[in-house]
Amino acid sequence: MNIVTAPNVKIIPAKPQAEKSHSQYRKLRVAAYCRVSTEQEQQQNSYRVQVEYYTDYINSNKEWVMAGIFADEGISGTSTRKRTAFNRMIRMCQKKKIDLILCKSASRFARNTVDCLEYVRMLRELEVTVIFEKGNINTMTMDSEFMLTLYSSFSQAESESISKNITLGVQMGFREGKVRYRYESWLGYRKGADGKPEIIPEEAEIIRQIFRLFLDGESTQHIADVLNQQGTETISGGSEWRADSVWRILKNEKYAGDALLQKTYTKDCISHKTVRNHGERPMFLVSDCHPAIIDKEMFNLVQQELARRSSKRKISSKSKTEQGKYSSKYALTELMLCGECGTPYRRVTWNVHGKKAIVWRCINRLDHGNRYCKSSPTIHEEPLHRAIVRAINEFYDCQNDICGVIQQSTEIVLTGLEQTEIMAAEKRLTEIQKARTDMINLIVNGAVGEDSLDMEFEKLFREEQTLNEKLNILKVQASAQTEIHNQIMITQNQVEHTRLELHNFDNVLARKLLECVRVLDKTHIQIIFKGGYETDMEVEKK
């Protein structure tokens, strides 16, 4: 490219009025945007004042015509997603119905720097000017974006600081055991006259039914189906129960009278995204803070059972021995084990000469033949059930002796070393709570800075977590033995009242009483009851 310098250049000056050519033919369509962050009375007054001010200001200018006052009340400025008036104003700009927008400051427009610049640039392309009174920023001037970036950054930093202070205040409340209840999403409770949770008897019975059915071995999906068949209403007033709804109820510690705080947290003040707390933030367990629908022993047993079922996996075809997936339909699916390789048995339907036969076979043998399990026998279901029924009836006959042994062992546990450890752990937890309260009082009174006690708070929190985990293990061990004893006593009372023997195999009773059924050979099985009682039974030949 050749550049030639001409000797004669005539300059044609710009016409200042050209920049305002659009105003030569019509008045400027001017809108105003105002926002307050909360719905408190003081802020509401500010909101009304802003609307009145901009209405008078626009109408007093003869070259302007009102295009609308857009105002969001009680909405955060860190995101534009829920600001309906703001979004409506942007749509009007896109339709060429607004020429100029007035706003008090960049922080009113948006506290998110990225959003603020993005919308200002978009409006500039639409030839819409934004004037921020604070800072005297006009987005059509060359230096406006630099100034706007500074102001927006200051606004965002202010929002982050406010968010941090609010989070700290909430955590202080958690440390003091202040629990917030959301009754609209909580089945079984309502707000009482004293402002505290009050049990709703009808809904509480639904909760108890769910826990009982689960401990009887039913799956969460089957429990949901039962509730749907009964026409039981959900918390939202609907009639469709789902497995995940049942699971959430079973996991909710509030039904045992406790409250675990900060199970979720807001990731940041810009995205407002709520995420589950997997240990990134401290959690706070408040015990016995409201009336319980489920006693703690039953709740702990349900948590154990949930963990046990979750630990089971679908058996892989490449695995020699592996624990099978939990099945609520047949109790023996998880109770019956091969005496040779330890793999669970599976219920199989045979079709022999047009006749169906139900048998139980070792999964290892089914998948791999006799490669890993040489002599695992096939057991027909009917004689297997009869052998187990005979064992349970024998168990009933001698359960007085068994109850005595279990009761004695339970008393040993509760009066021995474990009870001493429980008392020591509970005493230390009380001391930790007192120490935490004392430190909070020091911070509130200004005696020390919060940062200086961060390490102490963290140390106490970790110790508290360790002690709570240890307490849960000790109490679960004791409650498990007590539950076994109670189940035996309940069964004994039922038998004494009916004076009848068990004649048919019952899946629920099998789950409650049996630890496992081990296949020894074609005609013999070993039955181990919960509590340690064992017996060998003969299986009749088909």
Secondary structure in CASP SS format (residue, H / E / C, confidence):
PFRMAT SS
TARGET T0000
AUTHOR 0000-0000-0000
METHOD secondary structure of the structure
MODEL  1
M C 1.00
N C 1.00
I C 1.00
V C 1.00
T C 1.00
A C 1.00
P C 1.00
N C 1.00
V C 1.00
K C 1.00
I C 1.00
I C 1.00
P C 1.00
A C 1.00
K C 1.00
P H 1.00
Q H 1.00
A H 1.00
E H 1.00
K H 1.00
S H 1.00
H H 1.00
S H 1.00
Q C 1.00
Y C 1.00
R C 1.00
K C 1.00
L E 1.00
R E 1.00
V E 1.00
A E 1.00
A E 1.00
Y E 1.00
C E 1.00
R E 1.00
V E 1.00
S C 1.00
T C 1.00
E C 1.00
Q C 1.00
E H 1.00
Q H 1.00
Q H 1.00
Q H 1.00
N H 1.00
S H 1.00
Y H 1.00
R H 1.00
V H 1.00
Q H 1.00
V H 1.00
E H 1.00
Y H 1.00
Y H 1.00
T H 1.00
D H 1.00
Y H 1.00
I H 1.00
N H 1.00
S C 1.00
N C 1.00
K C 1.00
E C 1.00
W E 1.00
V E 1.00
M E 1.00
A E 1.00
G E 1.00
I E 1.00
F E 1.00
A E 1.00
D E 1.00
E E 1.00
G C 1.00
I C 1.00
S C 1.00
G C 1.00
T C 1.00
S C 1.00
T C 1.00
R C 1.00
K C 1.00
R C 1.00
T H 1.00
A H 1.00
F H 1.00
N H 1.00
R H 1.00
M H 1.00
I H 1.00
R H 1.00
M H 1.00
C H 1.00
Q H 1.00
K C 1.00
K C 1.00
K C 1.00
I C 1.00
D C 1.00
L E 1.00
I E 1.00
L E 1.00
C E 1.00
K C 1.00
S C 1.00
A H 1.00
S H 1.00
R H 1.00
F H 1.00
A C 1.00
R C 1.00
N C 1.00
T H 1.00
V H 1.00
D H 1.00
C H 1.00
L H 1.00
E H 1.00
Y H 1.00
V H 1.00
R H 1.00
M H 1.00
L H 1.00
R H 1.00
E H 1.00
L C 1.00
E C 1.00
V C 1.00
T E 1.00
V E 1.00
I E 1.00
F E 1.00
E C 1.00
K C 1.00
G C 1.00
N C 1.00
I E 1.00
N E 1.00
T C 1.00
M C 1.00
T C 1.00
M C 1.00
D C 1.00
S H 1.00
E H 1.00
F H 1.00
M H 1.00
L H 1.00
T H 1.00
L H 1.00
Y H 1.00
S H 1.00
S H 1.00
F H 1.00
S H 1.00
Q H 1.00
A H 1.00
E H 1.00
S H 1.00
E H 1.00
S H 1.00
I H 1.00
S H 1.00
K H 1.00
N H 1.00
I H 1.00
T H 1.00
L H 1.00
G H 1.00
V H 1.00
Q H 1.00
M H 1.00
G H 1.00
F H 1.00
R H 1.00
E C 1.00
G C 1.00
K C 1.00
V C 1.00
R C 1.00
Y C 1.00
R C 1.00
Y H 1.00
E H 1.00
S H 1.00
W C 1.00
L C 1.00
G C 1.00
Y E 1.00
R E 1.00
K E 1.00
G C 1.00
A C 1.00
D C 1.00
G C 1.00
K C 1.00
P E 1.00
E E 1.00
I E 1.00
I C 1.00
P H 1.00
E H 1.00
E H 1.00
A H 1.00
E H 1.00
I H 1.00
I H 1.00
R H 1.00
Q H 1.00
I H 1.00
F H 1.00
R H 1.00
L H 1.00
F H 1.00
L H 1.00
D C 1.00
G C 1.00
E C 1.00
S C 1.00
T H 1.00
Q H 1.00
H H 1.00
I H 1.00
A H 1.00
D H 1.00
V H 1.00
L H 1.00
N H 1.00
Q H 1.00
Q H 1.00
G C 1.00
T C 1.00
E C 1.00
T C 1.00
I C 1.00
S C 1.00
G C 1.00
G C 1.00
S C 1.00
E C 1.00
W C 1.00
R C 1.00
A H 1.00
D H 1.00
S H 1.00
V H 1.00
W H 1.00
R H 1.00
I H 1.00
L H 1.00
K H 1.00
N C 1.00
E H 1.00
K H 1.00
Y H 1.00
A H 1.00
G C 1.00
D C 1.00
A E 1.00
L E 1.00
L E 1.00
Q C 1.00
K C 1.00
T E 1.00
Y E 1.00
T E 1.00
K C 1.00
D C 1.00
C C 1.00
I C 1.00
S C 1.00
H C 1.00
K C 1.00
T E 1.00
V E 1.00
R E 1.00
N C 1.00
H C 1.00
G C 1.00
E C 1.00
R C 1.00
P C 1.00
M C 1.00
F E 1.00
L E 1.00
V E 1.00
S C 1.00
D C 1.00
C C 1.00
H C 1.00
P C 1.00
A C 1.00
I C 1.00
I C 1.00
D C 1.00
K H 1.00
E H 1.00
M H 1.00
F H 1.00
N H 1.00
L H 1.00
V H 1.00
Q H 1.00
Q H 1.00
E H 1.00
L H 1.00
A H 1.00
R H 1.00
R H 1.00
S H 1.00
S H 1.00
K C 1.00
R C 1.00
K C 1.00
I C 1.00
S C 1.00
S C 1.00
K C 1.00
S C 1.00
K C 1.00
T C 1.00
E C 1.00
Q C 1.00
G C 1.00
K C 1.00
Y C 1.00
S C 1.00
S C 1.00
K C 1.00
Y C 1.00
A C 1.00
L H 1.00
T H 1.00
E H 1.00
L H 1.00
M E 1.00
L E 1.00
C E 1.00
G C 1.00
E C 1.00
C C 1.00
G C 1.00
T C 1.00
P E 1.00
Y E 1.00
R E 1.00
R E 1.00
V E 1.00
T E 1.00
W E 1.00
N E 1.00
V E 1.00
H C 1.00
G C 1.00
K E 1.00
K E 1.00
A E 1.00
I E 1.00
V E 1.00
W E 1.00
R E 1.00
C E 1.00
I H 1.00
N H 1.00
R H 1.00
L H 1.00
D H 1.00
H H 1.00
G C 1.00
N C 1.00
R C 1.00
Y C 1.00
C C 1.00
K C 1.00
S C 1.00
S C 1.00
P C 1.00
T C 1.00
I E 1.00
H E 1.00
E H 1.00
E H 1.00
P H 1.00
L H 1.00
H H 1.00
R H 1.00
A H 1.00
I H 1.00
V H 1.00
R H 1.00
A H 1.00
I H 1.00
N H 1.00
E H 1.00
F H 1.00
Y H 1.00
D H 1.00
C C 1.00
Q H 1.00
N H 1.00
D H 1.00
I H 1.00
C H 1.00
G H 1.00
V H 1.00
I H 1.00
Q H 1.00
Q H 1.00
S H 1.00
T H 1.00
E H 1.00
I H 1.00
V H 1.00
L H 1.00
T H 1.00
G C 1.00
L H 1.00
E H 1.00
Q H 1.00
T H 1.00
E H 1.00
I H 1.00
M H 1.00
A H 1.00
A H 1.00
E H 1.00
K H 1.00
R H 1.00
L H 1.00
T H 1.00
E H 1.00
I H 1.00
Q H 1.00
K H 1.00
A H 1.00
R H 1.00
T H 1.00
D H 1.00
M H 1.00
I H 1.00
N H 1.00
L H 1.00
I H 1.00
V H 1.00
N C 1.00
G C 1.00
A C 1.00
V C 1.00
G C 1.00
E C 1.00
D H 1.00
S H 1.00
L H 1.00
D H 1.00
M H 1.00
E H 1.00
F H 1.00
E H 1.00
K H 1.00
L H 1.00
F H 1.00
R H 1.00
E H 1.00
E H 1.00
Q H 1.00
T H 1.00
L H 1.00
N H 1.00
E H 1.00
K H 1.00
L H 1.00
N H 1.00
I H 1.00
L H 1.00
K H 1.00
V H 1.00
Q H 1.00
A H 1.00
S H 1.00
A H 1.00
Q H 1.00
T H 1.00
E H 1.00
I H 1.00
H H 1.00
N H 1.00
Q H 1.00
I H 1.00
M H 1.00
I H 1.00
T H 1.00
Q H 1.00
N H 1.00
Q H 1.00
V H 1.00
E H 1.00
H H 1.00
T H 1.00
R C 1.00
L C 1.00
E C 1.00
L C 1.00
H C 1.00
N C 1.00
F C 1.00
D C 1.00
N H 1.00
V H 1.00
L H 1.00
A H 1.00
R H 1.00
K H 1.00
L H 1.00
L E 1.00
E E 1.00
C E 1.00
V E 1.00
R E 1.00
V E 1.00
L E 1.00
D E 1.00
K C 1.00
T C 1.00
H E 1.00
I E 1.00
Q E 1.00
I E 1.00
I E 1.00
F E 1.00
K C 1.00
G C 1.00
G C 1.00
Y C 1.00
E E 1.00
T E 1.00
D E 1.00
M E 1.00
E E 1.00
V C 1.00
E C 1.00
K C 1.00
K C 1.00
END
